Amino acid sequence: MHHAVVKDDKQLINTLKKLGANPIPGIEEVNLFRNDNVVITIKNPKVQTALACNTFSVSGTAVEKPVSEVMSQFPNMNPESLMQLRNLGDMLSRARAQGAAGEGGAAKPRGPDDDVPVPQENFDQA
């Protein structure tokens, strides 16, 4: 099992190099908020970004915590700021739901050939 993890890490590193990812130093903590009121916290993460590809990589040891525990670490957050954070989360959830539902049910996943026009004639006969 350890060999598979090492192989995956090497593949990730190589892929990030190909994308031109650069490290972002000085990040002490990353918090990822989930919809079920759980926060994934990564202390002293290694963060890299390839802005041209809109790609971020965050690696480190992750710990799951209840959102109440994480928010208690911010005693200076006033009620108005907390309400703005909640409203932002609600807005993002609604946008995701609307994007997934689309007009006719589930959203159709986009593939790499979606922008390629369909030929209108038979090239084998030409």
All heavy atoms as an XYZ file, in Angstrom:
948
protein
N       0.824     -1.191      0.000
C       0.000      0.000      0.000
C       0.865      1.250      0.000
O       0.553      2.212     -0.656
C      -0.923     -0.042      1.227
C      -1.927      1.038      1.238
S      -3.058      0.816     -0.145
C      -4.424      1.694      0.422
N       1.974      1.230      0.717
C       2.861      2.382      0.794
C       3.430      2.729     -0.578
O       3.574      3.894     -0.915
C       3.973      2.116      1.805
C       4.970      3.232      1.901
N       4.633      4.444      2.424
C       6.266      3.326      1.525
C       5.694      5.239      2.382
N       6.690      4.572      1.835
N       3.716      1.713     -1.399
C       4.294      1.953     -2.716
C       3.307      2.695     -3.621
O       3.709      3.537     -4.412
C       4.716      0.631     -3.367
C       5.820     -0.056     -2.620
N       7.095      0.447     -2.588
C       5.837     -1.194     -1.890
C       7.854     -0.356     -1.867
N       7.117     -1.363     -1.421
N       2.021      2.388     -3.507
C       1.014      3.062     -4.322
C       0.927      4.538     -3.967
O       0.789      5.387     -4.849
C      -0.342      2.396     -4.152
N       1.017      4.868     -2.688
C       0.959      6.259     -2.250
C       2.165      7.026     -2.768
O       2.040      8.143     -3.275
C       0.861      6.349     -0.708
C       0.983      7.787     -0.250
C      -0.435      5.730     -0.219
N       3.339      6.432     -2.678
C       4.564      7.081     -3.169
C       4.455      7.311     -4.667
O       4.802      8.382     -5.175
C       5.810      6.240     -2.810
C       7.041      6.793     -3.494
C       6.005      6.202     -1.305
N       3.942      6.325     -5.404
C       3.781      6.456     -6.851
C       2.801      7.575     -7.173
O       3.046      8.385     -8.071
C       3.305      5.139     -7.457
C       3.177      5.189     -8.956
C       2.715      3.865     -9.522
C       2.552      3.977    -11.033
N       1.967      2.793    -11.608
N       1.678      7.644     -6.437
C       0.699      8.701     -6.652
C       1.296     10.073     -6.376
O       1.045     11.028     -7.110
C      -0.531      8.492     -5.769
C      -1.392      7.335     -6.225
O      -1.220      6.863     -7.372
O      -2.240      6.894     -5.428
N       2.097     10.178     -5.302
C       2.750     11.446     -4.978
C       3.685     11.881     -6.098
O       3.713     13.052     -6.476
C       3.529     11.342     -3.668
C       2.636     11.334     -2.440
O       1.426     11.607     -2.585
O       3.137     11.050     -1.345
N       4.449     10.957     -6.635
C       5.378     11.286     -7.727
C       4.618     11.718     -8.966
O       5.011     12.660     -9.652
C       6.278     10.096     -8.040
C       7.330      9.853     -6.974
C       8.220      8.676     -7.331
C       9.236      8.436     -6.222
N      10.099      7.292     -6.521
N       3.499     11.039     -9.259
C       2.687     11.420    -10.419
C       2.107     12.814    -10.236
O       2.083     13.608    -11.175
C       1.571     10.406    -10.646
C       2.063      9.090    -11.204
C       0.936      8.075    -11.344
O      -0.074      8.150    -10.649
N       1.115      7.118    -12.243
N       1.653     13.114     -9.026
C       1.105     14.438     -8.750
C       2.189     15.505     -8.912
O       1.959     16.544     -9.537
C       0.513     14.495     -7.337
C      -0.002     15.860     -6.893
C      -1.145     16.328     -7.785
C      -0.430     15.813     -5.443
N       3.357     15.257     -8.370
C       4.466     16.209     -8.471
C       4.817     16.456     -9.934
O       5.008     17.601    -10.357
C       5.685     15.713     -7.667
C       5.380     15.797     -6.171
C       6.933     16.519     -8.007
C       6.379     15.068     -5.294
N       4.901     15.392    -10.729
C       5.225     15.540    -12.148
C       4.145     16.310    -12.893
O       4.446     17.158    -13.742
C       5.449     14.167    -12.797
C       6.753     13.532    -12.362
O       7.700     14.223    -11.999
N       6.802     12.222    -12.392
N       2.890     16.039    -12.583
C       1.791     16.750    -13.233
C       1.822     18.233    -12.884
O       1.640     19.090    -13.757
C       0.436     16.139    -12.828
O       0.433     14.763    -13.209
C      -0.720     16.861    -13.488
N       2.058     18.547    -11.614
C       2.136     19.951    -11.206
C       3.304     20.661    -11.878
O       3.190     21.827    -12.263
C       2.242     20.054     -9.685
C       0.969     19.683     -8.921
C       1.246     19.601     -7.425
C      -0.147     20.673     -9.212
N       4.424     19.966    -12.063
C       5.565     20.559    -12.773
C       5.193     20.869    -14.213
O       5.543     21.923    -14.741
C       6.767     19.618    -12.727
C       7.505     19.623    -11.421
C       8.709     18.701    -11.472
C       9.388     18.609    -10.122
N      10.522     17.673    -10.144
N       4.474     19.938    -14.865
C       4.065     20.143    -16.256
C       3.131     21.343    -16.379
O       3.134     22.042    -17.388
C       3.369     18.894    -16.803
C       4.307     17.741    -17.065
C       3.546     16.531    -17.563
C       4.456     15.321    -17.679
N       3.691     14.115    -18.084
N       2.309     21.565    -15.371
C       1.384     22.695    -15.380
C       2.069     24.014    -15.028
O       1.464     25.074    -15.148
C       0.233     22.448    -14.399
C      -0.726     21.322    -14.750
C      -1.720     21.113    -13.617
C      -1.452     21.612    -16.050
N       3.309     23.930    -14.577
C       4.030     25.142    -14.180
C       3.612     25.649    -12.815
O       3.614     26.860    -12.576
N       3.248     24.749    -11.922
C       2.797     25.154    -10.588
C       3.944     25.731     -9.772
O       5.077     25.257     -9.845
C       2.192     23.958     -9.859
N       3.624     26.747     -9.013
C       4.586     27.400     -8.136
C       4.103     27.311     -6.695
O       2.909     27.431     -6.431
C       4.740     28.879     -8.520
C       5.317     29.040     -9.903
O       6.324     28.442    -10.228
N       4.655     29.832    -10.725
N       5.034     27.136     -5.749
C       4.630     27.083     -4.341
C       4.173     28.450     -3.837
O       4.644     29.489     -4.305
C       5.900     26.622     -3.622
C       7.017     26.952     -4.539
C       6.463     26.945     -5.929
N       3.250     28.420     -2.910
C       2.809     29.637     -2.224
C       3.290     29.509     -0.780
O       2.723     28.738     -0.009
C       1.278     29.787     -2.264
C       0.787     29.821     -3.706
C       0.855     31.049     -1.523
C      -0.712     29.858     -3.825
N       4.327     30.233     -0.408
C       4.872     30.097      0.950
C       4.059     30.870      1.981
O       3.282     31.765      1.650
C       6.277     30.701      0.813
C       6.144     31.697     -0.284
C       5.107     31.148     -1.235
N       4.221     30.489      3.241
C       3.673     31.245      4.356
C       2.240     30.938      4.730
O       1.661     31.639      5.552
N       1.636     29.911      4.159
C       0.261     29.571      4.527
C       0.308     28.666      5.750
O       0.932     27.612      5.731
C      -0.491     28.907      3.358
C      -0.600     29.916      2.221
C      -1.867     28.422      3.811
C      -1.308     29.416      1.008
N      -0.316     29.111      6.823
C      -0.270     28.379      8.091
C      -1.370     27.340      8.215
O      -1.193     26.318      8.876
C      -0.380     29.365      9.257
C       0.792     30.321      9.326
C       0.617     31.354     10.419
O      -0.350     31.255     11.212
O       1.447     32.272     10.481
N      -2.543     27.593      7.578
C      -3.667     26.682      7.743
C      -4.631     26.844      6.573
O      -4.836     27.940      6.074
C      -4.394     26.996      9.051
C      -5.564     26.094      9.358
C      -6.160     26.394     10.731
O      -5.514     26.068     11.727
O      -7.270     26.960     10.777
N      -5.206     25.718      6.154
C      -6.244     25.723      5.123
C      -7.476     25.050      5.721
O      -7.368     23.981      6.328
C      -5.783     24.977      3.854
C      -6.927     24.790      2.879
C      -4.638     25.722      3.179
N      -8.634     25.692      5.563
C      -9.898     25.130      6.033
C     -10.821     24.951      4.850
O     -11.090     25.897      4.113
C     -10.555     26.060      7.065
C      -9.774     26.108      8.349
O      -9.506     25.074      8.947
N      -9.397     27.296      8.769
N     -11.307     23.724      4.653
C     -12.253     23.407      3.589
C     -13.596     23.098      4.244
O     -13.716     22.127      4.989
C     -11.758     22.207      2.778
C     -10.360     22.362      2.176
C      -9.869     21.039      1.620
C     -10.360     23.422      1.104
N     -14.592     23.928      3.969
C     -15.908     23.798      4.592
C     -16.784     22.883      3.740
O     -16.974     23.137      2.556
C     -16.574     25.174      4.737
C     -15.904     26.047      5.743
C     -14.733     26.726      5.434
C     -16.439     26.189      7.010
C     -14.112     27.532      6.366
C     -15.828     27.001      7.948
C     -14.656     27.666      7.634
N     -17.316     21.838      4.366
C     -18.212     20.918      3.678
C     -19.659     21.282      3.986
O     -19.933     22.031      4.930
C     -17.945     19.473      4.120
C     -16.583     18.996      3.710
C     -16.316     17.537      3.934
N     -17.193     16.835      4.853
C     -16.869     15.711      5.447
N     -15.694     15.157      5.238
N     -17.717     15.105      6.268
N     -20.590     20.743      3.206
C     -22.013     21.039      3.385
C     -22.600     20.431      4.647
O     -23.648     20.844      5.108
C     -22.817     20.545      2.179
C     -22.586     21.401      0.965
O     -22.162     22.538      1.067
N     -22.845     20.849     -0.196
N     -21.954     19.423      5.213
C     -22.494     18.737      6.391
C     -21.962     19.313      7.702
O     -21.904     18.625      8.712
C     -22.213     17.236      6.305
C     -20.734     16.909      6.233
O     -19.903     17.838      6.122
O     -20.396     15.710      6.278
N     -21.545     20.589      7.696
C     -21.044     21.301      8.881
C     -19.780     20.680      9.457
O     -19.543     20.724     10.656
C     -22.125     21.419      9.956
C     -23.223     22.357      9.536
O     -22.978     23.340      8.844
N     -24.440     22.053      9.927
N     -18.976     20.107      8.593
C     -17.663     19.581      8.963
C     -16.631     20.377      8.177
O     -16.834     20.726      7.023
C     -17.552     18.075      8.630
C     -16.141     17.564      8.856
C     -18.535     17.282      9.478
N     -15.527     20.684      8.837
C     -14.448     21.430      8.210
C     -13.211     20.534      8.165
O     -12.842     19.919      9.164
C     -14.129     22.725      8.989
C     -12.998     23.504      8.341
C     -15.365     23.586      9.116
N     -12.579     20.454      6.995
C     -11.322     19.736      6.860
C     -10.219     20.757      7.064
O     -10.123     21.729      6.311
C     -11.209     19.067      5.480
C     -12.357     18.080      5.278
C      -9.852     18.385      5.321
C     -12.475     17.545      3.882
N      -9.405     20.572      8.098
C      -8.347     21.510      8.448
C      -6.991     20.885      8.162
O      -6.735     19.743      8.556
C      -8.440     21.897      9.937
O      -9.714     22.492     10.167
C      -7.347     22.867     10.337
N      -6.140     21.637      7.479
C      -4.781     21.195      7.178
C      -3.832     22.254      7.731
O      -3.825     23.391      7.269
C      -4.557     21.012      5.665
C      -5.603     20.057      5.090
C      -3.150     20.523      5.384
C      -5.622     19.989      3.589
N      -3.065     21.880      8.755
C      -2.086     22.796      9.365
C      -0.776     22.725      8.585
O      -0.339     21.646      8.191
C      -1.812     22.400     10.824
C      -3.004     22.513     11.729
C      -3.093     23.871     12.319
C      -4.175     23.871     13.393
N      -4.439     25.190     13.867
N      -0.150     23.870      8.386
C       1.124     23.993      7.670
C       1.118     23.215      6.351
O       1.958     22.359      6.109
C       2.286     23.537      8.559
C       2.390     24.370      9.807
O       2.306     25.589      9.755
N       2.537     23.714     10.945
N       0.154     23.512      5.475
C       0.054     22.769      4.223
C       1.111     23.200      3.216
O       1.679     24.286      3.316
C      -1.329     23.156      3.709
C      -1.479     24.565      4.178
C      -0.845     24.576      5.556
N       1.349     22.333      2.274
C       2.168     22.685      1.118
C       1.163     23.071      0.038
O       0.365     22.248     -0.408
C       3.017     21.499      0.663
C       3.868     21.803     -0.538
C       4.709     20.600     -0.926
C       5.540     20.928     -2.152
N       6.294     19.763     -2.625
N       1.171     24.335     -0.367
C       0.203     24.843     -1.336
C       0.949     25.254     -2.599
O       1.968     25.929     -2.530
C      -0.578     26.047     -0.771
C      -1.581     26.576     -1.786
C      -1.279     25.662      0.523
N       0.433     24.787     -3.730
C       0.995     25.146     -5.021
C      -0.137     25.603     -5.918
O      -1.279     25.162     -5.764
C       1.691     23.955     -5.670
C       2.918     23.495     -4.909
C       3.556     22.299     -5.593
O       2.918     21.282     -5.755
N       4.805     22.446     -5.978
N       0.185     26.471     -6.881
C      -0.826     26.935     -7.815
C      -0.262     27.048     -9.219
O       0.904     27.385     -9.405
C      -1.418     28.289     -7.382
O      -2.439     28.647     -8.300
C      -0.379     29.380     -7.348
N      -1.097     26.730    -10.173
C      -0.838     26.979    -11.588
C      -1.996     27.865    -12.038
O      -3.055     27.373    -12.424
C      -0.777     25.681    -12.371
N      -1.809     29.177    -11.926
C      -2.900     30.116    -12.168
C      -3.418     30.052    -13.593
O      -4.610     30.195    -13.827
C      -2.462     31.536    -11.828
C      -2.244     31.809    -10.332
C      -1.746     33.221    -10.116
C      -3.523     31.574     -9.557
N      -2.534     29.800    -14.557
C      -2.968     29.733    -15.954
C      -3.977     28.605    -16.165
O      -4.812     28.673    -17.058
C      -1.764     29.540    -16.865
N      -3.896     27.576    -15.338
C      -4.809     26.427    -15.446
C      -5.905     26.461    -14.397
O      -6.679     25.511    -14.288
C      -4.021     25.127    -15.285
S      -2.688     24.940    -16.441
N      -5.932     27.531    -13.592
C      -6.900     27.634    -12.501
C      -6.836     26.398    -11.600
O      -7.846     25.788    -11.270
C      -8.312     27.842    -13.046
C      -9.268     28.341    -11.991
O      -8.855     28.962    -11.020
N     -10.543     28.062    -12.155
N      -5.608     26.019    -11.234
C      -5.378     24.800    -10.462
C      -4.634     25.122     -9.174
O      -3.636     25.844     -9.192
C      -4.549     23.798    -11.291
O      -5.263     23.520    -12.497
C      -4.308     22.521    -10.535
N      -5.140     24.571     -8.077
C      -4.489     24.695     -6.782
C      -4.275     23.301     -6.222
O      -5.112     22.429     -6.388
C      -5.340     25.503     -5.796
C      -5.433     26.957     -6.133
C      -6.361     27.403     -7.055
C      -4.585     27.868     -5.543
C      -6.454     28.737     -7.384
C      -4.666     29.210     -5.863
C      -5.598     29.649     -6.791
N      -3.154     23.112     -5.542
C      -2.872     21.844     -4.878
C      -2.572     22.138     -3.419
O      -1.715     22.969     -3.112
C      -1.667     21.167     -5.542
O      -1.225     20.086     -4.757
N      -3.294     21.475     -2.538
C      -3.085     21.620     -1.104
C      -2.788     20.232     -0.562
O      -3.583     19.317     -0.714
C      -4.330     22.202     -0.396
C      -4.091     22.325      1.104
C      -4.713     23.540     -0.998
N      -1.622     20.078      0.062
C      -1.281     18.765      0.616
C      -0.802     18.921      2.052
O      -0.243     19.940      2.435
C      -0.218     18.075     -0.246
O       0.945     18.860     -0.335
N      -1.040     17.886      2.822
C      -0.664     17.879      4.224
C      -1.565     16.921      4.982
O      -2.385     16.219      4.395
N      -1.415     16.915      6.278
C      -2.221     16.040      7.124
C      -3.548     16.728      7.432
O      -3.568     17.814      8.005
C      -1.470     15.713      8.424
O      -0.215     15.133      8.090
C      -2.263     14.754      9.284
N      -4.633     16.084      7.045
C      -5.964     16.660      7.212
C      -6.639     16.117      8.470
O      -6.489     14.950      8.814
C      -6.818     16.344      5.999
N      -7.368     17.008      9.145
C      -8.140     16.649     10.327
C      -9.549     17.186     10.128
O      -9.729     18.334      9.733
C      -7.509     17.261     11.606
C      -8.356     16.963     12.822
C      -6.096     16.782     11.800
N     -10.557     16.355     10.396
C     -11.946     16.804     10.304
C     -12.401     17.342     11.653
O     -12.172     16.718     12.684
C     -12.852     15.660      9.867
C     -12.626     15.230      8.438
C     -13.604     14.176      7.983
O     -14.476     13.759      8.786
O     -13.506     13.769      6.812
N     -13.054     18.521     11.614
C     -13.546     19.159     12.833
C     -14.956     19.675     12.581
O     -15.291     20.040     11.458
C     -12.668     20.364     13.202
C     -11.227     20.056     13.499
C     -10.487     21.340     13.814
C      -9.025     21.083     14.110
N      -8.317     22.344     14.394
N     -15.777     19.759     13.629
C     -17.086     20.392     13.461
C     -16.913     21.886     13.188
O     -15.965     22.516     13.682
C     -17.797     20.158     14.788
C     -16.840     19.486     15.685
C     -15.574     19.232     14.958
N     -17.814     22.456     12.393
C     -17.697     23.861     12.034
C     -17.723     24.759     13.267
O     -17.050     25.790     13.311
C     -18.782     24.262     11.002
C     -20.153     24.311     11.625
C     -18.439     25.575     10.340
N     -18.448     24.372     14.308
C     -18.518     25.189     15.525
C     -17.148     25.306     16.190
O     -16.796     26.359     16.728
C     -19.537     24.614     16.503
O     -19.200     23.273     16.829
N     -16.367     24.242     16.152
C     -15.027     24.274     16.747
C     -14.104     25.208     15.967
O     -13.343     25.976     16.547
C     -14.435     22.862     16.775
C     -13.053     22.794     17.409
C     -12.489     21.377     17.409
O     -13.285     20.422     17.438
O     -11.260     21.255     17.379
N     -14.200     25.173     14.654
C     -13.353     26.032     13.824
C     -13.745     27.493     14.001
O     -12.885     28.366     14.151
C     -13.433     25.612     12.344
C     -12.695     26.596     11.454
C     -12.871     24.209     12.167
N     -15.052     27.774     13.997
C     -15.501     29.158     14.121
C     -15.180     29.733     15.494
O     -15.007     30.942     15.626
C     -16.995     29.260     13.825
C     -17.356     28.923     12.379
S     -16.360     29.765     11.128
C     -16.927     31.433     11.327
N     -15.080     28.894     16.525
C     -14.739     29.396     17.861
C     -13.299     29.901     17.919
O     -12.932     30.619     18.838
C     -14.969     28.306     18.910
O     -14.033     27.262     18.755
N     -12.487     29.553     16.924
C     -11.102     30.036     16.867
C     -11.029     31.477     16.363
O      -9.963     32.071     16.349
C     -10.264     29.135     15.960
C     -10.128     27.729     16.481
C      -9.418     26.822     15.477
O      -8.997     27.231     14.414
N      -9.300     25.558     15.844
N     -12.168     32.020     15.932
C     -12.210     33.389     15.430
C     -13.078     34.240     16.340
O     -14.181     34.649     15.977
C     -12.761     33.411     13.998
C     -11.966     32.601     13.039
C     -12.418     31.347     12.638
C     -10.760     33.060     12.541
C     -11.684     30.588     11.746
C     -10.022     32.300     11.650
C     -10.478     31.060     11.259
N     -12.607     34.554     17.561
C     -13.446     35.290     18.517
C     -13.747     36.717     18.070
O     -14.720     37.305     18.517
C     -12.616     35.278     19.803
C     -11.207     35.118     19.339
C     -11.285     34.284     18.089
N     -12.929     37.280     17.185
C     -13.147     38.666     16.754
C     -14.145     38.772     15.611
O     -14.442     39.868     15.160
C     -11.822     39.305     16.325
C     -10.874     39.420     17.488
O     -11.294     39.528     18.631
N      -9.585     39.377     17.217
N     -14.663     37.642     15.125
C     -15.631     37.693     14.038
C     -16.964     38.151     14.609
O     -17.561     37.487     15.435
C     -15.767     36.337     13.361
C     -16.690     36.392     12.150
S     -16.737     34.870     11.226
C     -15.276     35.038     10.246
N     -17.403     39.303     14.140
C     -18.670     39.841     14.650
C     -19.845     39.134     13.977
O     -19.685     38.463     12.956
C     -18.722     41.363     14.462
C     -18.632     41.771     13.007
O     -19.155     41.096     12.133
N     -17.960     42.889     12.749
N     -21.027     39.262     14.548
C     -22.199     38.574     13.995
C     -22.478     38.932     12.539
O     -22.904     38.091     11.763
C     -23.344     39.023     14.899
C     -22.688     39.398     16.177
C     -21.335     39.940     15.798
N     -22.213     40.175     12.150
C     -22.454     40.588     10.762
C     -21.520     39.835      9.803
O     -21.953     39.362      8.751
C     -22.243     42.095     10.615
C     -22.530     42.606      9.216
C     -22.318     44.110      9.121
O     -22.580     44.824     10.100
O     -21.890     44.540      8.044
N     -20.258     39.691     10.168
C     -19.309     38.952      9.330
C     -19.687     37.485      9.241
O     -19.592     36.873      8.173
C     -17.890     39.075      9.886
O     -17.456     40.404      9.870
N     -20.134     36.915     10.341
C     -20.559     35.523     10.348
C     -21.781     35.336      9.446
O     -21.855     34.368      8.681
C     -20.871     35.075     11.772
C     -21.232     33.610     11.962
C     -20.134     32.699     11.440
C     -21.486     33.321     13.428
N     -22.708     36.284      9.477
C     -23.899     36.209      8.628
C     -23.507     36.322      7.155
O     -24.043     35.601      6.306
C     -24.890     37.304      9.002
C     -26.202     37.209      8.260
S     -27.073     35.646      8.482
C     -27.558     35.768     10.177
N     -22.546     37.182      6.833
C     -22.085     37.310      5.450
C     -21.441     36.011      4.971
O     -21.648     35.588      3.831
C     -21.091     38.464      5.315
C     -21.732     39.828      5.437
C     -20.707     40.946      5.425
O     -19.512     40.723      5.575
N     -21.184     42.164      5.251
N     -20.692     35.352      5.840
C     -20.071     34.078      5.504
C     -21.140     33.010      5.250
O     -21.062     32.255      4.287
C     -19.127     33.641      6.627
C     -18.306     32.385      6.387
C     -17.407     32.538      5.172
C     -17.463     32.073      7.619
N     -22.166     32.980      6.092
C     -23.263     32.023      5.895
C     -24.014     32.296      4.594
O     -24.360     31.386      3.857
C     -24.235     32.075      7.072
C     -23.723     31.383      8.283
C     -24.779     31.317      9.368
N     -24.231     30.669     10.542
C     -24.528     30.979     11.776
N     -25.397     31.930     12.031
N     -23.976     30.335     12.782
N     -24.272     33.581      4.316
C     -24.977     33.939      3.083
C     -24.163     33.535      1.853
O     -24.727     33.057      0.870
C     -25.282     35.434      3.043
C     -26.352     35.834      4.031
O     -27.122     35.002      4.502
N     -26.392     37.118      4.373
N     -22.863     33.710      1.912
C     -21.996     33.313      0.810
C     -22.072     31.802      0.605
O     -22.197     31.320     -0.526
C     -20.550     33.740      1.073
C     -19.532     33.352      0.006
C     -19.866     33.995     -1.328
C     -18.139     33.751      0.454
N     -22.033     31.049      1.685
C     -22.143     29.592      1.597
C     -23.476     29.163      1.005
O     -23.530     28.267      0.159
N     -24.565     29.810      1.435
C     -25.887     29.501      0.891
C     -25.957     29.821     -0.597
O     -26.506     29.054     -1.387
C     -26.979     30.282      1.631
C     -27.172     29.809      3.062
O     -26.727     28.691      3.390
O     -27.767     30.569      3.855
N     -25.377     30.959     -0.980
C     -25.394     31.362     -2.378
C     -24.614     30.366     -3.246
O     -25.077     29.972     -4.322
C     -24.780     32.768     -2.513
C     -24.889     33.344     -3.905
S     -24.369     35.081     -3.999
C     -22.701     35.003     -3.383
N     -23.478     29.913     -2.761
C     -22.687     28.933     -3.506
C     -23.422     27.604     -3.614
O     -23.394     26.954     -4.658
C     -21.315     28.741     -2.854
C     -20.351     29.911     -2.965
C     -19.109     29.673     -2.121
C     -19.972     30.152     -4.409
N     -24.086     27.192     -2.553
C     -24.854     25.940     -2.583
C     -25.987     26.019     -3.598
O     -26.228     25.066     -4.348
C     -25.425     25.629     -1.207
O     -24.395     25.359     -0.297
N     -26.692     27.143     -3.628
C     -27.783     27.304     -4.594
C     -27.252     27.305     -6.019
O     -27.841     26.697     -6.913
C     -28.557     28.593     -4.317
C     -29.510     28.505     -3.140
C     -30.468     29.683     -3.096
N     -29.800     30.980     -3.058
C     -29.371     31.589     -1.940
N     -29.574     31.015     -0.769
N     -28.784     32.756     -1.991
N     -26.125     27.980     -6.245
C     -25.541     28.032     -7.588
C     -25.132     26.639     -8.048
O     -25.341     26.269     -9.201
C     -24.339     28.979     -7.606
N     -24.552     25.851     -7.138
C     -24.167     24.483     -7.479
C     -25.394     23.645     -7.819
O     -25.394     22.876     -8.757
C     -23.412     23.841     -6.318
C     -21.929     23.851     -6.536
C     -21.248     22.967     -5.519
N     -20.330     23.834     -4.785
C     -20.263     23.943     -3.484
N     -21.030     23.212     -2.715
N     -19.425     24.755     -2.923
N     -26.438     23.794     -7.027
C     -27.657     23.022     -7.251
C     -28.296     23.394     -8.584
O     -28.752     22.526     -9.322
C     -28.639     23.238     -6.103
N     -28.325     24.675     -8.916
C     -28.901     25.109    -10.179
C     -28.060     24.623    -11.350
O     -28.587     24.204    -12.371
C     -29.015     26.629    -10.221
C     -30.095     27.170     -9.323
C     -30.084     28.675     -9.249
O     -29.169     29.344     -9.720
N     -31.110     29.233     -8.617
N     -26.755     24.656    -11.203
C     -25.862     24.181    -12.264
C     -25.998     22.695    -12.483
O     -25.967     22.210    -13.608
N     -26.199     21.938    -11.428
C     -26.336     20.488    -11.544
C     -27.689     20.111    -12.116
O     -27.811     19.167    -12.883
C     -26.144     19.826    -10.182
N     -28.726     20.871    -11.762
C     -30.068     20.545    -12.238
C     -30.241     20.937    -13.699
O     -30.860     20.229    -14.465
C     -31.109     21.247    -11.374
N     -29.673     22.077    -14.087
C     -29.805     22.538    -15.465
C     -31.265     22.696    -15.835
O     -32.129     22.906    -15.013
N     -31.549     22.569    -17.100
C     -32.931     22.706    -17.539
C     -33.626     21.369    -17.647
O     -34.821     21.293    -17.547
C     -32.956     23.430    -18.878
C     -32.360     24.802    -18.772
C     -33.127     25.798    -19.591
O     -34.123     25.408    -20.199
O     -32.721     26.949    -19.604
N     -32.890     20.296    -17.899
C     -33.542     19.021    -18.117
C     -33.077     17.946    -17.171
O     -32.960     16.801    -17.548
N     -32.762     18.279    -15.953
C     -32.323     17.266    -14.996
C     -30.855     17.417    -14.703
O     -30.375     18.510    -14.471
N     -30.136     16.310    -14.732
C     -28.716     16.322    -14.390
C     -27.926     17.051    -15.462
O     -28.229     16.984    -16.650
C     -28.203     14.892    -14.238
N     -26.890     17.744    -15.022
C     -26.032     18.468    -15.951
C     -25.209     17.491    -16.771
O     -24.725     16.499    -16.267
C     -25.115     19.418    -15.179
N     -25.072     17.804    -18.059
C     -24.279     16.959    -18.944
C     -22.810     17.325    -18.756
O     -22.436     18.491    -18.890
C     -24.700     17.210    -20.402
C     -23.905     16.406    -21.382
C     -24.283     16.774    -22.809
C     -23.285     16.150    -23.756
N     -23.183     16.873    -24.987
N     -21.960     16.357    -18.419
C     -20.556     16.684    -18.238
C     -19.934     17.117    -19.562
O     -20.236     16.575    -20.615
C     -19.938     15.376    -17.737
C     -20.950     14.318    -17.957
C     -22.265     14.961    -18.205
N     -19.086     18.142    -19.488
C     -18.418     18.633    -20.677
C     -17.158     17.813    -20.901
O     -16.428     17.531    -19.982
C     -18.057     20.108    -20.519
C     -19.277     20.997    -20.587
C     -18.916     22.468    -20.610
N     -17.923     22.821    -21.596
C     -18.173     23.195    -22.843
N     -19.415     23.221    -23.264
N     -17.208     23.532    -23.658
N     -16.935     17.468    -22.137
C     -15.747     16.713    -22.501
C     -14.806     17.578    -23.318
O     -15.137     18.709    -23.695
N     -13.624     17.062    -23.628
C     -12.645     17.858    -24.364
C     -13.075     18.139    -25.803
O     -12.596     19.071    -26.421
C     -11.378     17.005    -24.322
C     -11.857     15.617    -24.058
C     -13.122     15.755    -23.273
N     -14.017     17.353    -26.351
C     -14.434     17.530    -27.737
C     -15.722     18.332    -27.870
O     -16.278     18.425    -28.969
C     -14.614     16.161    -28.407
C     -13.309     15.389    -28.506
O     -12.250     16.039    -28.555
O     -13.358     14.152    -28.531
N     -16.229     18.924    -26.799
C     -17.502     19.629    -26.854
C     -17.463     20.840    -27.777
O     -18.481     21.232    -28.326
C     -17.941     20.073    -25.460
C     -18.527     18.912    -24.667
O     -18.696     17.831    -25.240
O     -18.799     19.097    -23.474
N     -16.305     21.460    -27.969
C     -16.201     22.646    -28.809
C     -15.807     22.310    -30.239
O     -15.650     23.200    -31.060
C     -15.191     23.629    -28.207
C     -15.668     24.157    -26.859
O     -16.891     24.277    -26.672
O     -14.819     24.453    -26.003
N     -15.627     21.032    -30.553
C     -15.232     20.616    -31.898
C     -16.496     20.426    -32.727
O     -17.396     19.679    -32.342
C     -14.409     19.301    -31.852
C     -14.056     18.848    -33.253
C     -13.174     19.483    -30.999
N     -16.579     21.100    -33.902
C     -17.786     20.950    -34.715
C     -17.903     19.543    -35.294
O     -16.911     18.880    -35.571
C     -17.605     21.995    -35.824
C     -16.153     22.287    -35.851
C     -15.623     22.008    -34.474
N     -19.131     19.105    -35.502
C     -19.408     17.792    -36.082
C     -19.335     17.923    -37.594
O     -19.956     18.823    -38.181
C     -20.795     17.290    -35.638
C     -21.119     15.963    -36.297
C     -20.862     17.194    -34.134
N     -18.578     17.052    -38.275
C     -18.485     17.144    -39.740
C     -19.861     16.940    -40.381
O     -20.651     16.114    -39.943
C     -17.542     16.006    -40.128
C     -16.905     15.552    -38.870
C     -17.749     15.988    -37.741
N     -20.123     17.684    -41.456
C     -21.411     17.613    -42.139
C     -21.387     16.729    -43.383
O     -22.396     16.507    -44.001
C     -21.867     19.028    -42.526
C     -22.066     19.936    -41.334
C     -23.120     19.416    -40.371
O     -24.188     18.994    -40.774
N     -22.820     19.428    -39.085
N     -20.207     16.230    -43.753
C     -20.110     15.370    -44.920
C     -19.270     14.152    -44.591
O     -18.563     14.130    -43.600
C     -19.511     16.134    -46.092
C     -18.136     16.738    -45.793
C     -17.642     17.623    -46.914
O     -18.038     18.790    -46.956
O     -16.861     17.104    -47.712
N     -19.351     13.138    -45.414
C     -18.616     11.894    -45.211
C     -17.245     12.042    -45.859
O     -17.125     12.111    -47.099
C     -19.392     10.726    -45.826
C     -18.742      9.406    -45.478
O     -17.591      9.342    -45.069
N     -19.508      8.328    -45.663
N     -16.198     12.105    -45.064
C     -14.851     12.311    -45.574
C     -14.290     11.053    -46.245
O     -13.345     11.128    -47.011
C     -13.921     12.789    -44.460
C     -14.182     14.200    -44.052
C     -14.860     14.480    -42.888
C     -13.789     15.255    -44.847
C     -15.133     15.770    -42.515
C     -14.056     16.550    -44.491
C     -14.727     16.830    -43.307
N     -14.852      9.889    -45.979
C     -14.394      8.668    -46.616
C     -14.745      8.661    -48.099
O     -14.041      8.082    -48.924
C     -14.984      7.445    -45.946
C     -14.454      7.253    -44.536
O     -13.317      7.712    -44.282
O     -15.164      6.658    -43.694
N     -15.839      9.299    -48.467
C     -16.265      9.343    -49.854
C     -15.582     10.443    -50.636
O     -15.536     10.413    -51.845
C     -17.773      9.535    -49.941
C     -18.555      8.367    -49.401
C     -20.041      8.630    -49.413
O     -20.483      9.737    -49.696
N     -20.810      7.584    -49.083
N     -15.053     11.435    -49.968
C     -14.432     12.578    -50.653
C     -13.091     12.250    -51.256
O     -12.433     11.343    -51.035
C     -14.295     13.742    -49.704
